[in-house]
């Protein structure tokens, strides 16, 4: 019988995205007054565990609603970088090649990089500024492997202040090739194997640059 591990961070009003408005949860109806509960939520589409669509950094890219589900549902390979990924430090190709769980070929897998950053730092002020990140050359190498998607338990790219043209080369490398990101994955320490089925289903928002997703590991 399969075991399901929820890899999704819970969205709360404390869940922030640097440079984006805060999450707001506002009641429309209440049990006390209306005999039911309905709530309005306001949030960035990149809040918590989410999928980045190509159009996030590629103006010619597709939106999250157009991503083929085959890219977001399939065999995953978890690569354990917890002993190699350091704060504010680029992850190299050699780091990935030497990490537990790495095996070739990577093609047709959802590659999941387990750094431990989300578990240790999610919600803290320096979560988006001190994270380990892929070197641009590492991103180019991974993207060339024809992977389905890239799963991450950390923000990507080195944070350098206000958004500007040409920044975030890691995002641009993958999304420019149509390879979606599954960002801020949680609970990877509960996945006790390197190979599993991953399901990442983003909210279907027309033309959107990303969307929160429920992400699970299916362990046979």
PyMOL commands that set and color helices and strands:
alter all, ss='L'
color gray80, all
select helices_A, chain A and resi 31-34+54-56+64-66+69-72+93-98+117-121+136-143+169-175+188-190
alter helices_A, ss='H'
color red, helices_A
select strands_A, chain A and resi 3-6+24-29+38-42+50-52+73-80+90-91+110-114+133-134+149-152+180-183+195-202+210-219
alter strands_A, ss='S'
color yellow, strands_A
deselect
rebuild
show_as cartoon
